[in-house]
Amino acid sequence: MKKALLFINGEAPKSIPDLSGYDLIACTDGAFHYLKKLKFPLDKLNFISGDFDSHKIEEEIIQQSQNYDFEIIETPDQNKTDFHKALEIIIEKGFENIDVYGASGGEQDHFLGNLSVAFAFKDKTNLRFFDEYSSYYFIPKKFTISDVRGKMISLMPFPIAKNIETKGLKWPLYKEDLILGERIGTRNVAENQEVSLKYKEGDLLIFVGK
């Protein structure tokens, strides 16, 4: 199963994740600055995309592209975020399984915007975010996750998830609803190695702590 890795311009990871399991690796132009600081191996990069609104970054990327075999894809459409446009490129290249770093941290409107983009693509991709605190992603109506005993599990309705049942959590749900602004399911704990859940209506975002 082909898998893509995308870096976007939020909080940089503390270290470079294991790249061996990815068939395509990309970044937005805004993420390039922290990849360089992390000494990211640019020979592993397949493309850089963005509107390149900083001439300094654009010149540096063009210079680096002369030394390494990555593609530069300019995406000037200001009606979409660089994250949104990068996802469109990755999907067009035939990838559905996409891991994303750099979606959180920094300016929080960017974080909320990234969640909105993920929501728009949830039926087209298996998209997962990673940061220094957790992984998080939208989950299907029936879902199971393994190797999580002792980890923090939070369930966030987007904006409503109905008739939720869970197994393996310290505070289980029995055919209950979560509604943004009324009741959410944050800071639960996995008591078992495996946690399963199902729900009937709406959309649910899960956060799995490290």
N, C-alpha and C positions, 0 to 999 in steps of 0.2 A: 504494500500500500504506500503510494507516494506521499511524502510529507514535506511541507515548506516551513521555513523559519523567517520571520519578519521582525526587524527592529524599527521602532518608531520613536518620535522625539518626545519622550517623557523622562522619567527617572531612569538613569542608566543602571543596568545590572552591575553588581559588584565584581563579577568575573564573567568571562565568556562561557556560555553553556556548552555542553558536549555537542559538537557539530556532526558527529559521525552518522547520526540517524536521519539526516536531512538530504533530500534530493535537490532542493532549491533553497538558496539563502539570499535574502534581499534586505535593503534598508531604505528608509526615506532619507532625503537630503539632510533633514534636521538631525537624524540619528547618527550621521556620519562622524560628527565631531567627537562623540563619546566612544564610538568604535575605534577611532584612531588612538584615543587616550588609553583604551584597553589593549592596544596593540593587536587588534583583530587581524587575523590573516586574510588580507584582501584577495589573495588568490582563491579563497573559498567563496567569494561573493559573486553572485550571478547578475544582479542588477541593482542600481540605485535609481529611485524615482522621486519626483517632487516638482514643485514650481520653481525651484532654484532662485528664490527671491533675494538671496544674499550672494552678491557677486564674488565675495571672498571664498565662500564655500564652493560655488560653482567652479571657480578657477582651480581650486585645490582638487576637486573631484575629477575634473578633466585631466589635470596633470597626472593624478594617480591612475586614471584609466589607460594612460599611455604605457604604464608599466605592468598593468594587470588586465586580464581578459574579462572585465565586467561591462555590462551594458548600461548606458545612461539613457533613461527614459524621462523626457520632460512632460509634465502633466499640468498645464497652465489653468485648467478649469477651476475658478475660484468658488464655484457653487458646491464643491466637494472638498473634504479634507484630504490631506496627503495620505492618511491611513486608508480612507475609502478608495482612493484611486489606486493605491498599491494593491489592495485586495482584489480589485477588478483585474489588474494585470496578472496576479497570481492565479486567479480562477481561469482566466483566458488561457493560461499556460497549462491548464489541466489539473490543478491541485484543489482538493477539498479540505485536506487535513493541514491546518495552519497553526503554528505556535507563534505567539506575539510577545515580545519584550519591549518595555518602555511605554506602556499604555497608561500607567498611573504615575503619581508624583507630580511635582511642579504645580502648574496652574490647574485647579480642579475643574474648570470648565472644559479643559482638554480631556480630562478623565471621563467626565460625563458624556462628552461628545464621542469618545471612543466606544463607550458602552452603547450609545445610540447606533453607531455604525455596526457594531457586533450584532445588535438586535436585528438590523436590516438584513444582515447576511446569515442569520442563524439557520435558515432552511436550505441554504446553498453550501454551507461549509461546516466543518467540525473545527471551530475556532476556539483556542484556549489562550488565555493571558497568563503571564508569569511575572511576578515581581519578588522583592526580597521578603515578603510576608506571606504570600499565598499564591495559589493558582485559582483562577475563576473563569467561569464560562456558563453559557446557557445550556440547560439540560433538557432532554426529551421527556415525554410523559412517563416513561418507565426508565429507571436509571440505577446502576449499581457501580460503586467505587470500592476498590480494594486497597489493602495496606494502609489503613488510616487510623488504627487504634490510637487514642490519645490526642488526635489532632482536632483543632478547632474546625467546626463545620458551620457555616452560616448560609441561610436560605433567604434570598431577597426576591420578593415578587416583583414583576415588571409589567404592569403595576399590580396585577392580581393573579393569584394562583389558587385554584379551588380544589377542595376534596383531597388534600394531601395526606398520604400515609407514609410513615418512615419506619425502618427497622435498623437497629444498631446504634441509635443515638441515645445519649443520656436522657434527653427530654423528647420523647417521641411525639409524633403527631398522628392522630387517629381521625382521618376524614375531616380535617380542619382546613380553614381558608387562611391565607396570608394576603393582606391588602396594604399597599403602600399608603402611609398616613394613618393607618389604624393598628395593624399588627404585622411585624416582620419576625424572621426567625434567626436572629444573629446570635453568635457566641455559644452555639451548642457544641457538644463534644462527642466524638465517636468512641463508643464503648467497645465495639467489636472491630476486628480487622476489616470487615466488609460492612458497608452501609448501603441499603437499598431504599428507594423511594418511588412513589408513583403519585400522579395527580391527574385530574380530569380536564381542567380548563385553565386557560391563561398561560403565562410564561414564568419561568423560574430560573434565577441566576444563583449558582452555588459558588461559595468561597471555601477553599480547602487550605487550612493553614499549614505552614511548614513545621 
